[in-house]
């Protein structure tokens, strides 16, 4: 398996694109880790009226040390599998597997 296959995030210019799997109505708010190519995020918020999405953005902002305003939900507004874009530049935590940049822009 290549590094790209194991990665949950990739660079798109200066922006970081992250694949996220959300568990709404969990017992606690947490970034659980990486599983099956996605960053697992648990939130106590319900998946109604965008509450879980807002909670996920808040958790990601804390985890990555960026303001919430730099995070955009780009896919999966009403699904558990989501894609978020973080406006860069960003210093990525060591435990977040990111695809290596190569000549073709990945």
C-alpha positions as CSV (number, residue, x, y, z in Angstrom):
1,X,0.0,0.0,0.0
2,X,1.4,3.4,-0.9
3,X,1.7,6.4,1.4
4,X,-1.3,8.0,-0.4
5,X,-3.5,5.0,0.3
6,X,-2.9,5.3,4.1
7,X,-3.2,9.0,4.2
8,X,-6.3,10.7,5.6
9,X,-5.2,14.1,4.3
10,X,-3.6,15.6,1.2
11,X,-2.3,19.0,0.1
12,X,-4.1,21.0,-2.5
13,X,-1.9,24.0,-3.0
14,X,-1.6,25.5,0.5
15,X,-4.9,24.0,1.7
16,X,-5.1,20.7,3.6
17,X,-7.9,18.4,2.5
18,X,-8.9,15.9,5.3
19,X,-11.2,12.9,5.1
20,X,-13.3,12.7,8.3
21,X,-15.7,10.0,9.7
22,X,-18.1,11.5,12.3
23,X,-20.0,9.7,15.1
24,X,-22.7,12.1,16.3
25,X,-24.3,11.7,19.7
26,X,-21.3,10.0,21.2
27,X,-20.5,9.9,24.9
28,X,-17.8,12.5,24.6
29,X,-16.2,15.0,22.1
30,X,-12.9,13.7,20.8
31,X,-10.6,13.1,17.9
32,X,-10.4,9.3,18.1
33,X,-7.6,8.7,15.6
34,X,-7.2,7.3,12.2
35,X,-9.2,4.3,10.9
36,X,-9.8,3.1,7.4
37,X,-8.3,6.1,5.7
38,X,-10.4,8.6,7.7
39,X,-9.9,10.8,10.8
40,X,-12.4,9.5,13.3
41,X,-14.2,12.3,15.2
42,X,-16.8,11.7,17.9
43,X,-19.1,14.4,19.1
44,X,-21.9,14.6,21.7
45,X,-23.9,16.9,19.3
46,X,-26.8,15.5,17.4
47,X,-26.8,15.4,13.6
48,X,-29.7,17.8,13.3
49,X,-29.6,21.5,12.3
50,X,-25.9,21.3,11.5
51,X,-25.0,20.9,15.2
52,X,-22.7,17.9,14.6
53,X,-21.0,19.7,11.7
54,X,-20.3,22.8,13.9
55,X,-19.0,20.6,16.7
56,X,-16.7,18.7,14.3
57,X,-15.3,22.0,12.9
58,X,-14.6,23.1,16.5
59,X,-12.9,19.9,17.4
60,X,-10.7,20.0,14.2
61,X,-9.8,23.7,14.9
62,X,-8.6,22.8,18.4
63,X,-6.7,19.7,17.2
64,X,-5.0,21.5,14.4
65,X,-4.5,24.8,16.2
66,X,-6.3,27.0,13.6
67,X,-9.3,29.3,13.8
68,X,-12.6,27.7,12.9
69,X,-13.0,30.3,10.1
70,X,-10.2,28.6,8.2
71,X,-12.1,25.3,8.1
72,X,-14.7,24.6,5.4
73,X,-16.9,21.5,5.0
74,X,-16.6,20.7,1.3
75,X,-18.4,17.3,1.2
76,X,-20.8,15.3,3.3
77,X,-23.0,18.0,4.8
78,X,-25.6,15.4,5.8
79,X,-23.4,12.3,5.9
80,X,-21.0,10.7,8.4
81,X,-18.2,10.7,5.9
82,X,-17.1,14.2,5.3
83,X,-14.3,16.1,3.6
84,X,-13.0,19.4,5.1
85,X,-10.6,21.9,3.6
86,X,-8.3,23.9,5.9
87,X,-7.0,27.1,4.5
88,X,-3.2,27.0,4.8
89,X,-0.5,27.3,5.6
90,X,-1.0,24.7,8.4
91,X,1.5,22.9,10.6
92,X,0.2,19.3,10.6
93,X,0.3,17.2,13.8
94,X,2.7,14.3,13.6
95,X,0.0,11.7,14.1
96,X,-2.1,12.9,11.1
97,X,-1.0,10.9,8.0
98,X,-0.7,13.3,5.1
99,X,0.0,12.2,1.5
100,X,3.6,13.2,0.5
101,X,3.7,16.1,-2.0
102,X,5.0,14.9,-5.3
103,X,5.7,16.6,-8.6
104,X,2.1,16.3,-9.9
105,X,0.8,18.4,-7.0
106,X,-0.5,15.7,-4.5
